[in-house]
Every structure is written in structure tokens, then in C-alpha cells.
């Protein structure tokens, strides 16, 4: 019976996707469809008893421990960083923070919200000037560059997975006259090095990982005896699941998040073999929703400058499709984290110490 239901559903989704790719779906329709998919996700994750819900989570935890640290790393890398730096310069704030920001009030700009979240990281991690810092999965260097400027006695090493990101960070260091930053390009799942640090940060990298046991064991070896690890990742308040490309409506996974994981807010509490939790916080999802809405506004504002970038990157025949995909990605992120007033999908912060 399920196959009889699935077939017409897939046909409808295919039709919708064809309309989307031709830029024929209004934003209001895209948002409505996204909310319908999110409600379906919640129904599929719900278990009828609390014991069944816990058992499902424990089975998920166990399965992660049997997996590699990460999968499909090259896919995830190309999906987000295939576009040149100039695209992100037109969409992100001045700090190039490609992750959740924090809007303290309604008057906050995207730049204000970037700075606010970066400040929160430093405060919650108890960072002090003069600490040695490792930024694992540093992206475009928003936190690395923030710390390098605000804490001039700190020495920061950033690990990113893109040569274009490294080039951007090093260019900014040159412009700002910063000499306390070192950037290396590496796949964290296979990377090994010597050294220990007072503070280690990981901002929205754990969502691209699987085996948190092995990952945290690796990171713990880089922590000083009295050092801290600060982790920021997005999550669902209760459910943990894989991003899987199974049905026609799994296009976010297919084009933007291959190999990804949606952790639950408490998932890392089950991986304390080599680190121990010191503190744990939640950030309402509305902050991420607003972040993505701001990215969308900037994309729309700069669409004339973005169009040739899409043509160069994806080809003239696919430029319209990929422009729509990126807009829809930002819309989907906004709807995901804005769902149920930000109380379903959100961001969690952890502070760990080494065992």
C-alpha cells in the first residue's frame, strides 16, 4: 500500500521540482511546501512512547560509533564551496560568518548579529588573551579573524577544507596586518598533527560528521590538560537523524548536505569517552531563521552581480536552476529554524574539558 501512495507523491514532487528549476514557484509556495515537508519529518521521527523514543536515539548513537568519522566529504565540500568567494561576499555579512548569528534585538543588522555570536563563543569558552587557539573547520575565518583582532596575544591555527577559504583568510590577515594566524587545508576526518591548545573551537562542523566518538578522541589529543573544547552545532531538540537522499523531496541532501547529520540537542552527551561536558546551552532557532533571511535579502539585492557567477560556475544552461536552488536553500533554512517559533530545530553550544 505504501508504494501505491509513494508513486503519485513522487510524481507530484517531480513536477514541483521541474517548476522550481524553471523559477515558476512563488516564494510563498516554496515556504508552504517546506513547512509541509518539515511536519512530515516530525511525524516520521515521532515514537508513541518515551521508551521507544529513547531506544531509537540509543540505536542511532550506537550506529554512529560503527561509522567512519565522516562520509562523502568531497560532495559536501563541492556543494557549498564550488561558488567563488565573490558570491559569499555578496551574500554573507562582513565577517563572512557562514553559520548561525545572534540577533540581540530587532534593530540588529547581520553584521551586529555576526559580532554578537562571535563574542558569545569567546565568553562561553572563557577565552583569555594569550591562549593558543585551534579553530577546527574554520570556514571563511570569521571566528579566527575575530579572535586574532580582539585577542592579539592569542596564536590561532585554523583548519579548513577549501583552498579558496584559506586564500580568503590569508588575504584578510594581510589587509589587517595580522601575524598571529596560521591556516591549513585538511580533511579533519583523516587529519593528524602534533600540538596542544588552550581552546579549541568547532562551529557547525559536527553536522558534517558521523562517528563522534572517534572525532572527539582525535580532538581531545589536541587539548591542553586544562583546556576547553567549544562546539556549536545546529540540532533538533529531540530527534537525531541522517540527511539521506531517498525520495524525490530529499533535494536539500542531494545538492547541499550529502553525508550530513541532524544531531539532537543532547546527542554529544553520549560521546564522553575522552571529553566531559562542562556546560551546555540552547539557542532558539529564530536566530538562525533570521540569519538565513538576511542572506536571502542580500542575494536578491545583488542578483545582477550574482547571475554571471552562476553562469561561470554551473554553465549558462544551469544558471537559472542553481540561482533558484540557492535562494530555495536559504528559504528552507529559514523555515526549518523558524518552525514552531524556533522551538523545534535550533542551535546548541557545548563546553567540554579533556578527561
DOVOSE-644650 format. One record per residue (C-alpha): residue number from 1; residue in one letter; x, y, z. Coordinates in steps of 0.25 Angstrom, whole numbers, plus 5000, padded with zeros to 4 digits. Example, Ala and Ser with C-alpha at 12.3 -4.5 7.8 and 13.67 -1.06 7.14 Angstrom:
REM residues 2
+-------+-------+------+------+------+
! ketor ! fitor !    X !    Y !    Z !
+-------+-------+------+------+------+
!     1 !     A ! 5049 ! 4982 ! 5031 !
!     2 !     S ! 5055 ! 4996 ! 5029 !
+-------+-------+------+------+------+
***
This chain:
REM residues 355
+-------+-------+------+------+------+
! ketor ! fitor !    X !    Y !    Z !
+-------+-------+------+------+------+
!     1 !     X ! 5000 ! 5000 ! 5000 !
!     2 !     X ! 5011 ! 5010 ! 5003 !
!     3 !     X ! 5017 ! 5008 ! 4989 !
!     4 !     X ! 5004 ! 5012 ! 4984 !
!     5 !     X ! 5004 ! 5024 ! 4992 !
!     6 !     X ! 5018 ! 5028 ! 4989 !
!     7 !     X ! 5018 ! 5027 ! 4974 !
!     8 !     X ! 5008 ! 5038 ! 4972 !
!     9 !     X ! 5014 ! 5046 ! 4983 !
!    10 !     X ! 5028 ! 5045 ! 4976 !
!    11 !     X ! 5021 ! 5049 ! 4962 !
!    12 !     X ! 5016 ! 5062 ! 4969 !
!    13 !     X ! 5029 ! 5065 ! 4975 !
!    14 !     X ! 5036 ! 5063 ! 4962 !
!    15 !     X ! 5026 ! 5073 ! 4955 !
!    16 !     X ! 5029 ! 5083 ! 4967 !
!    17 !     X ! 5044 ! 5081 ! 4965 !
!    18 !     X ! 5043 ! 5084 ! 4950 !
!    19 !     X ! 5035 ! 5096 ! 4953 !
!    20 !     X ! 5045 ! 5101 ! 4963 !
!    21 !     X ! 5056 ! 5099 ! 4954 !
!    22 !     X ! 5050 ! 5108 ! 4944 !
!    23 !     X ! 5047 ! 5118 ! 4954 !
!    24 !     X ! 5032 ! 5117 ! 4953 !
!    25 !     X ! 5029 ! 5115 ! 4968 !
!    26 !     X ! 5026 ! 5127 ! 4977 !
!    27 !     X ! 5033 ! 5128 ! 4990 !
!    28 !     X ! 5020 ! 5127 ! 4997 !
!    29 !     X ! 5018 ! 5113 ! 4991 !
!    30 !     X ! 5033 ! 5109 ! 4994 !
!    31 !     X ! 5031 ! 5113 ! 5008 !
!    32 !     X ! 5018 ! 5105 ! 5009 !
!    33 !     X ! 5023 ! 5093 ! 5003 !
!    34 !     X ! 5036 ! 5094 ! 5012 !
!    35 !     X ! 5027 ! 5094 ! 5025 !
!    36 !     X ! 5019 ! 5082 ! 5020 !
!    37 !     X ! 5032 ! 5074 ! 5018 !
!    38 !     X ! 5036 ! 5078 ! 5032 !
!    39 !     X ! 5023 ! 5074 ! 5038 !
!    40 !     X ! 5025 ! 5061 ! 5031 !
!    41 !     X ! 5039 ! 5059 ! 5037 !
!    42 !     X ! 5034 ! 5061 ! 5051 !
!    43 !     X ! 5023 ! 5051 ! 5049 !
!    44 !     X ! 5033 ! 5041 ! 5043 !
!    45 !     X ! 5042 ! 5043 ! 5055 !
!    46 !     X ! 5032 ! 5042 ! 5066 !
!    47 !     X ! 5030 ! 5030 ! 5074 !
!    48 !     X ! 5018 ! 5026 ! 5082 !
!    49 !     X ! 5025 ! 5024 ! 5095 !
!    50 !     X ! 5036 ! 5031 ! 5102 !
!    51 !     X ! 5044 ! 5018 ! 5104 !
!    52 !     X ! 5043 ! 5015 ! 5089 !
!    53 !     X ! 5048 ! 5029 ! 5086 !
!    54 !     X ! 5060 ! 5027 ! 5095 !
!    55 !     X ! 5063 ! 5013 ! 5089 !
!    56 !     X ! 5063 ! 5020 ! 5075 !
!    57 !     X ! 5073 ! 5030 ! 5080 !
!    58 !     X ! 5082 ! 5020 ! 5086 !
!    59 !     X ! 5081 ! 5011 ! 5074 !
!    60 !     X ! 5085 ! 5024 ! 5066 !
!    61 !     X ! 5097 ! 5026 ! 5075 !
!    62 !     X ! 5102 ! 5012 ! 5074 !
!    63 !     X ! 5101 ! 5013 ! 5059 !
!    64 !     X ! 5109 ! 5025 ! 5058 !
!    65 !     X ! 5120 ! 5018 ! 5066 !
!    66 !     X ! 5121 ! 5008 ! 5055 !
!    67 !     X ! 5123 ! 5018 ! 5044 !
!    68 !     X ! 5135 ! 5026 ! 5039 !
!    69 !     X ! 5137 ! 5040 ! 5045 !
!    70 !     X ! 5131 ! 5046 ! 5032 !
!    71 !     X ! 5125 ! 5041 ! 5019 !
!    72 !     X ! 5124 ! 5048 ! 5005 !
!    73 !     X ! 5133 ! 5059 ! 5010 !
!    74 !     X ! 5137 ! 5063 ! 4995 !
!    75 !     X ! 5122 ! 5064 ! 4992 !
!    76 !     X ! 5119 ! 5073 ! 5004 !
!    77 !     X ! 5131 ! 5082 ! 5000 !
!    78 !     X ! 5127 ! 5084 ! 4986 !
!    79 !     X ! 5113 ! 5087 ! 4989 !
!    80 !     X ! 5116 ! 5099 ! 4998 !
!    81 !     X ! 5129 ! 5104 ! 4993 !
!    82 !     X ! 5128 ! 5102 ! 4977 !
!    83 !     X ! 5124 ! 5116 ! 4976 !
!    84 !     X ! 5135 ! 5127 ! 4977 !
!    85 !     X ! 5138 ! 5135 ! 4989 !
!    86 !     X ! 5131 ! 5147 ! 4982 !
!    87 !     X ! 5118 ! 5140 ! 4983 !
!    88 !     X ! 5119 ! 5139 ! 4998 !
!    89 !     X ! 5124 ! 5153 ! 4999 !
!    90 !     X ! 5111 ! 5158 ! 4993 !
!    91 !     X ! 5102 ! 5149 ! 5002 !
!    92 !     X ! 5109 ! 5148 ! 5016 !
!    93 !     X ! 5112 ! 5159 ! 5025 !
!    94 !     X ! 5125 ! 5166 ! 5026 !
!    95 !     X ! 5131 ! 5155 ! 5036 !
!    96 !     X ! 5128 ! 5144 ! 5025 !
!    97 !     X ! 5121 ! 5136 ! 5036 !
!    98 !     X ! 5114 ! 5125 ! 5029 !
!    99 !     X ! 5107 ! 5119 ! 5041 !
!   100 !     X ! 5096 ! 5124 ! 5051 !
!   101 !     X ! 5097 ! 5138 ! 5056 !
!   102 !     X ! 5091 ! 5144 ! 5069 !
!   103 !     X ! 5081 ! 5156 ! 5068 !
!   104 !     X ! 5080 ! 5163 ! 5081 !
!   105 !     X ! 5069 ! 5171 ! 5077 !
!   106 !     X ! 5060 ! 5176 ! 5065 !
!   107 !     X ! 5070 ! 5187 ! 5061 !
!   108 !     X ! 5082 ! 5177 ! 5060 !
!   109 !     X ! 5088 ! 5177 ! 5046 !
!   110 !     X ! 5094 ! 5164 ! 5040 !
!   111 !     X ! 5108 ! 5170 ! 5044 !
!   112 !     X ! 5103 ! 5172 ! 5058 !
!   113 !     X ! 5098 ! 5158 ! 5059 !
!   114 !     X ! 5111 ! 5152 ! 5054 !
!   115 !     X ! 5119 ! 5160 ! 5064 !
!   116 !     X ! 5109 ! 5156 ! 5075 !
!   117 !     X ! 5110 ! 5141 ! 5073 !
!   118 !     X ! 5126 ! 5142 ! 5072 !
!   119 !     X ! 5126 ! 5150 ! 5085 !
!   120 !     X ! 5117 ! 5139 ! 5091 !
!   121 !     X ! 5127 ! 5128 ! 5087 !
!   122 !     X ! 5138 ! 5135 ! 5094 !
!   123 !     X ! 5131 ! 5138 ! 5106 !
!   124 !     X ! 5125 ! 5124 ! 5108 !
!   125 !     X ! 5139 ! 5117 ! 5105 !
!   126 !     X ! 5145 ! 5126 ! 5115 !
!   127 !     X ! 5156 ! 5130 ! 5105 !
!   128 !     X ! 5167 ! 5139 ! 5110 !
!   129 !     X ! 5177 ! 5147 ! 5103 !
!   130 !     X ! 5190 ! 5139 ! 5101 !
!   131 !     X ! 5183 ! 5126 ! 5099 !
!   132 !     X ! 5187 ! 5116 ! 5088 !
!   133 !     X ! 5174 ! 5114 ! 5079 !
!   134 !     X ! 5171 ! 5103 ! 5069 !
!   135 !     X ! 5158 ! 5106 ! 5060 !
!   136 !     X ! 5154 ! 5093 ! 5054 !
!   137 !     X ! 5146 ! 5095 ! 5042 !
!   138 !     X ! 5149 ! 5110 ! 5042 !
!   139 !     X ! 5141 ! 5112 ! 5029 !
!   140 !     X ! 5143 ! 5127 ! 5024 !
!   141 !     X ! 5151 ! 5130 ! 5036 !
!   142 !     X ! 5140 ! 5138 ! 5044 !
!   143 !     X ! 5144 ! 5133 ! 5057 !
!   144 !     X ! 5159 ! 5132 ! 5054 !
!   145 !     X ! 5160 ! 5146 ! 5050 !
!   146 !     X ! 5151 ! 5152 ! 5061 !
!   147 !     X ! 5160 ! 5145 ! 5072 !
!   148 !     X ! 5172 ! 5150 ! 5064 !
!   149 !     X ! 5168 ! 5164 ! 5065 !
!   150 !     X ! 5161 ! 5164 ! 5079 !
!   151 !     X ! 5171 ! 5156 ! 5086 !
!   152 !     X ! 5184 ! 5160 ! 5079 !
!   153 !     X ! 5193 ! 5151 ! 5088 !
!   154 !     X ! 5186 ! 5139 ! 5084 !
!   155 !     X ! 5192 ! 5130 ! 5074 !
!   156 !     X ! 5181 ! 5123 ! 5065 !
!   157 !     X ! 5182 ! 5112 ! 5056 !
!   158 !     X ! 5170 ! 5109 ! 5046 !
!   159 !     X ! 5167 ! 5097 ! 5039 !
!   160 !     X ! 5158 ! 5098 ! 5027 !
!   161 !     X ! 5155 ! 5088 ! 5015 !
!   162 !     X ! 5156 ! 5098 ! 5004 !
!   163 !     X ! 5168 ! 5105 ! 4997 !
!   164 !     X ! 5158 ! 5117 ! 4994 !
!   165 !     X ! 5155 ! 5119 ! 5009 !
!   166 !     X ! 5170 ! 5118 ! 5012 !
!   167 !     X ! 5173 ! 5129 ! 5002 !
!   168 !     X ! 5162 ! 5138 ! 5007 !
!   169 !     X ! 5166 ! 5137 ! 5021 !
!   170 !     X ! 5181 ! 5140 ! 5018 !
!   171 !     X ! 5177 ! 5152 ! 5009 !
!   172 !     X ! 5169 ! 5157 ! 5021 !
!   173 !     X ! 5181 ! 5155 ! 5030 !
!   174 !     X ! 5189 ! 5163 ! 5021 !
!   175 !     X ! 5179 ! 5174 ! 5020 !
!   176 !     X ! 5178 ! 5175 ! 5035 !
!   177 !     X ! 5193 ! 5173 ! 5038 !
!   178 !     X ! 5190 ! 5160 ! 5046 !
!   179 !     X ! 5202 ! 5151 ! 5048 !
!   180 !     X ! 5196 ! 5142 ! 5059 !
!   181 !     X ! 5188 ! 5133 ! 5049 !
!   182 !     X ! 5192 ! 5120 ! 5042 !
!   183 !     X ! 5183 ! 5113 ! 5033 !
!   184 !     X ! 5184 ! 5099 ! 5027 !
!   185 !     X ! 5175 ! 5092 ! 5018 !
!   186 !     X ! 5171 ! 5078 ! 5022 !
!   187 !     X ! 5160 ! 5067 ! 5023 !
!   188 !     X ! 5158 ! 5067 ! 5038 !
!   189 !     X ! 5153 ! 5052 ! 5037 !
!   190 !     X ! 5167 ! 5048 ! 5033 !
!   191 !     X ! 5176 ! 5059 ! 5038 !
!   192 !     X ! 5186 ! 5056 ! 5049 !
!   193 !     X ! 5196 ! 5066 ! 5055 !
!   194 !     X ! 5204 ! 5069 ! 5068 !
!   195 !     X ! 5201 ! 5080 ! 5077 !
!   196 !     X ! 5192 ! 5084 ! 5088 !
!   197 !     X ! 5183 ! 5096 ! 5090 !
!   198 !     X ! 5177 ! 5104 ! 5102 !
!   199 !     X ! 5164 ! 5106 ! 5094 !
!   200 !     X ! 5158 ! 5098 ! 5082 !
!   201 !     X ! 5146 ! 5103 ! 5075 !
!   202 !     X ! 5137 ! 5096 ! 5065 !
!   203 !     X ! 5126 ! 5104 ! 5059 !
!   204 !     X ! 5116 ! 5096 ! 5050 !
!   205 !     X ! 5125 ! 5085 ! 5046 !
!   206 !     X ! 5119 ! 5073 ! 5055 !
!   207 !     X ! 5107 ! 5073 ! 5045 !
!   208 !     X ! 5116 ! 5068 ! 5034 !
!   209 !     X ! 5122 ! 5057 ! 5043 !
!   210 !     X ! 5117 ! 5043 ! 5047 !
!   211 !     X ! 5126 ! 5036 ! 5057 !
!   212 !     X ! 5126 ! 5046 ! 5069 !
!   213 !     X ! 5134 ! 5036 ! 5078 !
!   214 !     X ! 5146 ! 5036 ! 5069 !
!   215 !     X ! 5145 ! 5050 ! 5065 !
!   216 !     X ! 5145 ! 5055 ! 5080 !
!   217 !     X ! 5156 ! 5045 ! 5083 !
!   218 !     X ! 5164 ! 5051 ! 5072 !
!   219 !     X ! 5161 ! 5066 ! 5077 !
!   220 !     X ! 5164 ! 5062 ! 5091 !
!   221 !     X ! 5178 ! 5059 ! 5088 !
!   222 !     X ! 5180 ! 5074 ! 5083 !
!   223 !     X ! 5175 ! 5079 ! 5097 !
!   224 !     X ! 5183 ! 5084 ! 5108 !
!   225 !     X ! 5181 ! 5077 ! 5121 !
!   226 !     X ! 5173 ! 5089 ! 5126 !
!   227 !     X ! 5168 ! 5093 ! 5112 !
!   228 !     X ! 5154 ! 5094 ! 5107 !
!   229 !     X ! 5146 ! 5090 ! 5094 !
!   230 !     X ! 5135 ! 5099 ! 5090 !
!   231 !     X ! 5125 ! 5093 ! 5080 !
!   232 !     X ! 5114 ! 5100 ! 5073 !
!   233 !     X ! 5105 ! 5091 ! 5064 !
!   234 !     X ! 5090 ! 5092 ! 5059 !
!   235 !     X ! 5081 ! 5081 ! 5064 !
!   236 !     X ! 5066 ! 5077 ! 5067 !
!   237 !     X ! 5062 ! 5078 ! 5081 !
!   238 !     X ! 5059 ! 5063 ! 5082 !
!   239 !     X ! 5061 ! 5055 ! 5069 !
!   240 !     X ! 5075 ! 5051 ! 5062 !
!   241 !     X ! 5075 ! 5046 ! 5048 !
!   242 !     X ! 5083 ! 5045 ! 5035 !
!   243 !     X ! 5082 ! 5054 ! 5023 !
!   244 !     X ! 5078 ! 5043 ! 5013 !
!   245 !     X ! 5075 ! 5044 ! 4998 !
!   246 !     X ! 5064 ! 5034 ! 4997 !
!   247 !     X ! 5052 ! 5041 ! 4992 !
!   248 !     X ! 5049 ! 5052 ! 4981 !
!   249 !     X ! 5047 ! 5062 ! 4992 !
!   250 !     X ! 5061 ! 5060 ! 4998 !
!   251 !     X ! 5067 ! 5071 ! 4989 !
!   252 !     X ! 5074 ! 5078 ! 5001 !
!   253 !     X ! 5082 ! 5066 ! 5004 !
!   254 !     X ! 5085 ! 5063 ! 4989 !
!   255 !     X ! 5090 ! 5077 ! 4986 !
!   256 !     X ! 5094 ! 5083 ! 4999 !
!   257 !     X ! 5097 ! 5073 ! 5010 !
!   258 !     X ! 5102 ! 5060 ! 5005 !
!   259 !     X ! 5107 ! 5052 ! 5017 !
!   260 !     X ! 5101 ! 5061 ! 5027 !
!   261 !     X ! 5095 ! 5058 ! 5041 !
!   262 !     X ! 5084 ! 5065 ! 5049 !
!   263 !     X ! 5088 ! 5063 ! 5063 !
!   264 !     X ! 5078 ! 5064 ! 5074 !
!   265 !     X ! 5082 ! 5075 ! 5085 !
!   266 !     X ! 5087 ! 5064 ! 5095 !
!   267 !     X ! 5094 ! 5055 ! 5085 !
!   268 !     X ! 5108 ! 5058 ! 5089 !
!   269 !     X ! 5105 ! 5055 ! 5103 !
!   270 !     X ! 5106 ! 5040 ! 5099 !
!   271 !     X ! 5120 ! 5042 ! 5094 !
!   272 !     X ! 5128 ! 5046 ! 5107 !
!   273 !     X ! 5139 ! 5035 ! 5106 !
!   274 !     X ! 5150 ! 5045 ! 5104 !
!   275 !     X ! 5144 ! 5058 ! 5108 !
!   276 !     X ! 5134 ! 5062 ! 5119 !
!   277 !     X ! 5123 ! 5073 ! 5117 !
!   278 !     X ! 5125 ! 5085 ! 5126 !
!   279 !     X ! 5113 ! 5093 ! 5121 !
!   280 !     X ! 5102 ! 5092 ! 5111 !
!   281 !     X ! 5093 ! 5103 ! 5105 !
!   282 !     X ! 5082 ! 5105 ! 5095 !
!   283 !     X ! 5080 ! 5116 ! 5085 !
!   284 !     X ! 5066 ! 5118 ! 5079 !
!   285 !     X ! 5064 ! 5115 ! 5065 !
!   286 !     X ! 5059 ! 5128 ! 5061 !
!   287 !     X ! 5073 ! 5134 ! 5061 !
!   288 !     X ! 5077 ! 5124 ! 5050 !
!   289 !     X ! 5064 ! 5127 ! 5043 !
!   290 !     X ! 5067 ! 5142 ! 5043 !
!   291 !     X ! 5081 ! 5139 ! 5039 !
!   292 !     X ! 5077 ! 5132 ! 5026 !
!   293 !     X ! 5066 ! 5142 ! 5023 !
!   294 !     X ! 5077 ! 5153 ! 5023 !
!   295 !     X ! 5086 ! 5144 ! 5014 !
!   296 !     X ! 5073 ! 5143 ! 5004 !
!   297 !     X ! 5071 ! 5158 ! 5005 !
!   298 !     X ! 5086 ! 5161 ! 5001 !
!   299 !     X ! 5085 ! 5150 ! 4990 !
!   300 !     X ! 5073 ! 5157 ! 4984 !
!   301 !     X ! 5079 ! 5171 ! 4985 !
!   302 !     X ! 5091 ! 5166 ! 4978 !
!   303 !     X ! 5085 ! 5157 ! 4968 !
!   304 !     X ! 5090 ! 5164 ! 4956 !
!   305 !     X ! 5104 ! 5162 ! 4961 !
!   306 !     X ! 5101 ! 5148 ! 4965 !
!   307 !     X ! 5096 ! 5144 ! 4951 !
!   308 !     X ! 5109 ! 5143 ! 4944 !
!   309 !     X ! 5116 ! 5136 ! 4955 !
!   310 !     X ! 5105 ! 5125 ! 4954 !
!   311 !     X ! 5107 ! 5124 ! 4939 !
!   312 !     X ! 5122 ! 5123 ! 4941 !
!   313 !     X ! 5121 ! 5113 ! 4952 !
!   314 !     X ! 5110 ! 5104 ! 4947 !
!   315 !     X ! 5109 ! 5107 ! 4932 !
!   316 !     X ! 5099 ! 5116 ! 4925 !
!   317 !     X ! 5088 ! 5105 ! 4923 !
!   318 !     X ! 5088 ! 5102 ! 4938 !
!   319 !     X ! 5090 ! 5117 ! 4944 !
!   320 !     X ! 5075 ! 5119 ! 4946 !
!   321 !     X ! 5073 ! 5106 ! 4953 !
!   322 !     X ! 5085 ! 5108 ! 4962 !
!   323 !     X ! 5081 ! 5122 ! 4965 !
!   324 !     X ! 5067 ! 5117 ! 4969 !
!   325 !     X ! 5074 ! 5105 ! 4977 !
!   326 !     X ! 5082 ! 5115 ! 4985 !
!   327 !     X ! 5070 ! 5124 ! 4988 !
!   328 !     X ! 5062 ! 5112 ! 4992 !
!   329 !     X ! 5073 ! 5107 ! 5001 !
!   330 !     X ! 5073 ! 5120 ! 5009 !
!   331 !     X ! 5058 ! 5120 ! 5009 !
!   332 !     X ! 5058 ! 5105 ! 5014 !
!   333 !     X ! 5068 ! 5108 ! 5025 !
!   334 !     X ! 5059 ! 5120 ! 5030 !
!   335 !     X ! 5047 ! 5111 ! 5030 !
!   336 !     X ! 5054 ! 5100 ! 5037 !
!   337 !     X ! 5059 ! 5108 ! 5049 !
!   338 !     X ! 5047 ! 5117 ! 5049 !
!   339 !     X ! 5038 ! 5105 ! 5051 !
!   340 !     X ! 5029 ! 5105 ! 5063 !
!   341 !     X ! 5035 ! 5119 ! 5067 !
!   342 !     X ! 5049 ! 5113 ! 5067 !
!   343 !     X ! 5046 ! 5102 ! 5078 !
!   344 !     X ! 5048 ! 5090 ! 5069 !
!   345 !     X ! 5061 ! 5092 ! 5061 !
!   346 !     X ! 5071 ! 5101 ! 5068 !
!   347 !     X ! 5086 ! 5102 ! 5071 !
!   348 !     X ! 5093 ! 5096 ! 5083 !
!   349 !     X ! 5106 ! 5100 ! 5090 !
!   350 !     X ! 5115 ! 5091 ! 5098 !
!   351 !     X ! 5127 ! 5093 ! 5106 !
!   352 !     X ! 5136 ! 5081 ! 5108 !
!   353 !     X ! 5148 ! 5078 ! 5116 !
!   354 !     X ! 5158 ! 5067 ! 5114 !
!   355 !     X ! 5157 ! 5055 ! 5122 !
+-------+-------+------+------+------+
***
